[in-house]
């Protein structure tokens, strides 16, 4: 995204490097003022709530100014670097929007809609973090500068075509008979919350006459509680951690979670892993228990396709997915991310092994793209690598189920009527009870366990 400050200087704005992201942290500048840059040259690396991304500049010129130092979190749509493109660059300047009225045009050009940028899509010319809504244009009263402070200050705009509220809040307002246009929002960027709707639905008492109080001295703001920096360390919540926190809160308090557990003898699966390592078709590939667990879950979904779905709150519909984008929870230096393998259901075992290997290595290097973390349908989280027996995993937002795999341990187990040492693991399946009934969830978990106990079922059931 670019803007023109004068005939020879162009301002490059922070683009929307992922679907719906509102900010990014500048990790590293690759250029300094005075450096020459060319079209397509990477000038900085930024970290969003989903991944680290390199940003290329879309024109030739000389860097005049870096507006923010490394480590700064910048809103999407904010200029981050100024480039002098003198020498024919004026002709390449972006055209101004048509002028509606002369007096308005002298104050500020008419805002343009989202335009494709180098990575993802840009945002409308606005300081607000909320993405533009599809389907309707927002009517902005003139002058435009006077409206934006109201939006950021959460004052309801008179000419909004549609109040800002999430689908569950809209449904609540409808059930309570509250007109959202009359509700004063208290959420970030003017978003109406459940509390706002409940407050609007509560009958208001007749206003009491104002009570006169004697003038008092202004109260000093409360002092910040000090802490011992030698005994405590405070880490700003941002990037992947901030996104993970928001997603987990949203999932935990939106989807009614149910978790079921099963302990299974996986000795035969471990033996099959060792045999596959010697197979010429699997030479050079990463073969481990997670590979067969992933394949077992894919077969279980094929046998119980209704589990592969999502809940559409806005349209009050259940969306059945005829594909499986298999998410794999990965711990990275920047925090937990969940990239997914697209169309995992169509992959052979060798192809699945390659995809898992690429996914894990890319995540560890911190190079997972935002696209790789979108569109997941079900997820596997392998807590067993930390020596943990099991857990109650929280659903990845928008997904119907998540399978937690515990540590595989040698334990006494009744096998063929005798107590013998066997490789045993505990599995936990959390699912959205709006979509998945107890019977369906139990069948999926039982099928995964049955396959891991008798891996030949990968052939007979597939």
N, C-alpha and C positions, 0 to 999 in steps of 0.2 A: 504494500500500500504506500502511495506517495502523495505528497502535497507540495505545492509550490509556495515558497516564501518570497522569492523575487525571480527575476528573469533567469538567473543562473544557478540558483540553489534549490535542490529538491530534498524534501524531508521524507525519509522512509519510515513508515509506521509499523508498529508491532502487528504482524498479521495473526489471524485466527488459525494457528497451526494444528488445531484439532477440532473436531465437530463440537461446537458449543463451549469451548474453553474461553475464559474471560481474562486471563492474565498469564504471564510467563516471567520466569526469573532469568536475567542475563547471567550466564555462567562464565563466558569468556569472550573477549573481543579479540578478533584476529587482525584488526587494523587499528591505526591511530591517526589523529589529525595530520594532514599533509600527505598521507599515503594515497597512491593512485589505485583506483579500483576499476574493474571491467564488468560488463554485463554477465551475470551468473556467478560471480566470485562470492564465496562464502565470507561474510564479514563478522559473524558472531554465532555462538552456540547458546541456545536458550533451553531452559527446562520448564515444561508445562506440568500440569497435574498428572500427565500420563507418560511423558517420555522426554528425552533430551533430543533437540532438533537443531540442525544447522540452518541458518538463514542466508540465502544468497541475495545480493543486491541486483536490482533489475536494470541498471544502466551504467554507463561509463562516467568517470569523473574523478574528482579529488576529494577526499574526506575533509570536511571543514570542521565538524564538531561531533563528538559523542555525547549525547544528552544525558546518559546515565552510566554510572560506574558498574563494574562487575559486582554481582550479588544483589542487585536491585530488582525488585518485582515490579513489573510494568503492566499496566492495563492494555488489553488489546485495543488497537486504534490510536495509541499514543506514539508520537514521533520519537525515534530512538537514535537516529543518526542523520546528519545533514551532509549532503554531497554537492560540491560545486560542479555543475555540468556545463560550464560555459564553453562556447565554441560550437554553436549549432544545436546546443541542447534546448534552447528556448523554443525551437520549432517542435520539439518532442513533448512539450509540456502538456499536461492533461487538460482537456478542454473544460471550460467552466460550464456549470449547469445553466440552463436557460433562466433568464431573469424574469421573475413573476411581476415584480414592481420595482421601479428604479430605487426607491428609498430603501427597500429591503435588501436589494442586491448590494448597495454600498456598505451595508453592515456585515453581511455574511453570505457566501454563496449558498445556494439551495442544496440541502443534503442529498447525497446520492445513495442508492441502495447498495447492498453487498456486491462486490465484484470479485472475480477470481484473482488470487494473488499467487505468489510463488509456491507457498505451502498452504493448503487448505483454502479458505475464503476469507476475505476481509469483512469488516463490519461497517455499519453505517456510521457517518460522521457524528459521533456522540460519545460523551464521556461515560455513559452508563455501561455497566458490565453485561447487561442482559442482551442476548441475541435477538435480532429483529424477528418478529413473529411472521409466519407465512400466512398468506390468504387475505390479509387486509392491510391497508396502509394506515399509518398513524397520522392523524391530522394535527399539525403543530401550529399553534397560534404565533403570529409575528409579534415582536421579533423572536427569533429562535433562541437567542441567548437567555431570554427571561424565563423560558420554560425549563431548561435543563437543571438549574439549581433546585427547582421544585421537585423534579423527578428524583434527584439524588438526595433531597431532603425528605423524601417520602410524603410530600404533600400531593394529594390526588389531583391529577390533571383533568381539567374540565372537558377538554376535547378528545380524550382518548376514545378510540373506537371500541376498545375492549379492555376491561380491567385485567391486571396481571394477577393470575392465581393458578395454582397447580390443579390438575383434574380432580384429585380427592377433595380439595377445598371447594371447587365449583359444585361438586355433587352435594357436599354438606350444605352449601348455601341454598341449593335448590330444594333440599329436604326441609330446611328450616324456613323456606320462603323469604330469603334475604336477597335483595337486589344488590349484586356486587358493585354496581355503579355508585351506590350510596355508601359504600364501606370505605373508611379511611385505612389505608394499608400501614402496617408497622414493620413489615419484613424488609430485607435488603432490596434496594433498587425499586421500592414501591410495590413489592409483592404482597398480596393479601394472604394472611395466615389464618389457620383455624381459629385462633384466639380472636382475631378481628371479626370473623363471622359470628362467633358466639357472643361477642360484645355487642354486635349490631342487632342480634336477635333478642337480647335481653331488654325488656321494657325499661325505659329510662324514667326515673322519678322526676317530678316537676322541679325545675331549677330553683334552688334556694337563694334568697338575697345574699349578695356578697358580704362577707364579714370583714370589717375593717380591723386591721392589725396595726399596732404602732410600728413605725419604721425601725428597722434593726440594722445593725451593721452587716455587711455582706459576709457570708460564711465562707471561710477558706476551704478550698477543695481538700478532700481526705488525702492524707499522705500515703504514698505507696509503701506497702509493707516491705521493709528491708529484708534482705536475705544474705546469708553468708556465702560468698562466691567460692570459698574454699571447701564448703560442704555441699553446695548445690550448683547445678549447671542448668541454665534455662535455654532451651532450643526453640527458636521460632517455628510455629506450625505453618508449613508451606509446602508447595510442590506435591510430590506423590503422597506424603503423609497427610496433607490437608485434604486431598481428593479421596484418599482411602477412608478417612474419618467421616467425611460427609456421606460417602457411598454406604458405609456400614450402618450409620445411623438411619439413613433413609430406608435401607433394606430391612433392618431389624424392626422398625416401627411401621412399616408398610405391609410387608408380606408376613402372614402368620406362619412362623417356622414350626416344623415338626422334625425331630431327629430320631432315627431308629438305628440300632446297633446290632452287629452280628460278629461272632468270633468264628474263624474258619481255619481249617488245616490247609496250608498252602504249600505243603512239602512237594507235591507233584509239580506245581507251578515253578518252584525254585529249580527243580531238576530240569524242567523244560527250558528254563532260561540258560542253564549251563549247556544244554544240548544245542540250542540255537546259536550260541557263541561259536560253536564249531561248524555250523552249517555254512557252506560256501556262498549261499544267497545272502547271508547276513554278515559276511566278512567286512570288516571296516566300519560296521555300524554299531551304535550304542545299544546294547541289549541288556535290559535290566527288568526287575519286577514291574516297574511303572509302565513299561511298554505293554506287558500282557494285561495289567490291570486296566489300562486305557482301552485295549481291544475288548476286554470282557465287558466294560461298561457300554461300549458301542453296540455289542451284540445284545446286551440286556435292553438297550433303548430300541433296537430293531424289533425285539419281541414285545415291547411295551411302548409303542410310539406315542401314546397319549402323554407320557411324562415329558416329552420334548416340546414344551409349549411356553407361552408367555401370557401375561395378563394385561389387557388393554383397558385401563381404567377409564379413559376418555370416551371410548366407544362401547364400553361394557361388553367386551368380547374376549374370548379365549383364542389366541392365535396358535394354531398347531404348526410346528416347523417340520418341513419335509427334508431337512438337512440337519447335520450336527456340526456346529462349530465348537470344538472341544477345548475348553479353557484349562490351562495348567497354571495354578498359583505358583509364583516364583518370588523368592526373597532376593532382593537386590540391594546394593549399598544405598540406593535412594529410597528403599522401602518395598512394600509388597505390591506387585503388579500381577495382572491376570491376562496375559496374551492368549490367543486361542488359535487352534489349527483349523483353518477353513475347510469345510466339507470333509471332515475326518472320516465320516461314514463310508466314503468312496475309496479310501486308501487301503492298499494291501499292507501286510505287516512290515515289509521292508520300507515302504513309503512312509508309514506311520513312524517308524524308527528314525528316518531322516528328518521328518518334520519336528519330532520331539527334540532331536539333537540341535537342530537349527534354532528352535524356539528358546531352549535353555541357554545356549551359548550367546545368542543375541541379547537376551535379558541380562545375563551376567556382565556383558560389556556395556550395558546401559544404552543400547542402540535400538531398543524396541520402538517401532513406530506407533503413533496413535491408532492407525487403521488396524494394526494387529491386535489391539485391545478392545475393538468394537465388534458387536454382533455375536457375542458368545451365546450359547444356548444351555450348556451344562458345564460344570467345572470339576476338576480333581485337585485336591490339596493333599500333598504327601507330608503329613506331620511326622511320619515314622522316621524320617531322616534325622530328626532331632531326638530320637529315642523315646518319643511319646507314644503311649498305647492307643489313644483315640482322642476325640474332641467333639464339640458341637459346632460345626462350621456355619458361618453366616452366608446366606446366598449372595452371589454376585448380582447387583441390581439388574433386573430385566430377565433373569434366568429362573428356571423352575426347580433345579436340584443341584446339589454339590456333594461330592463323595470325598470323605476324609479317609485316608489310609494310614493306619497305625504302624508301629514298628513290628517287623517280623522277627520273632524270638523263638528260640528252642525251648519248648515247654512239654511237660508230661501230658499225653493225650491218649484217649482210648482209641486204638486203631485195630480193627479186626478182632475185637474182644480182649485185647491186651493193652496195658498201659505202656506206651513207648514214647521216646523223645521225638517230637515232631515240630516242624516249622509252623508257627501259629501267628495269626495277625487279627486285629479287630478293625472292622470297617464301620463307618458311620455315614448315613445318608440323611442330609437335611433337605426338606422340600417345602415348596409353597403350598400350604393346605388349601388355598383358594383353587388351585389347579389340580393338585394331586391328593386323592383320597388315601387313607391309610392302607387300603388293599393294594392300590397301584404302587405306592411307595414300597410296600413290603415285597411285592413281586419283583420289582427292579433290584432291590438290595439282595434278595434271595437268589436271583439269577446270577448276579455278579459273584456272590459267594460260591454258588454251585460250579461256576466255570473255573474259579481259582482252585477249588478243591479237585475238580476233574477237568483239566484244561483241554481234554479231547472234545469237550462240548463246544469249543471254538469252531470245530469242524461240523459237528452234528447239528448245532443250533444255527450256525451262520448260513 
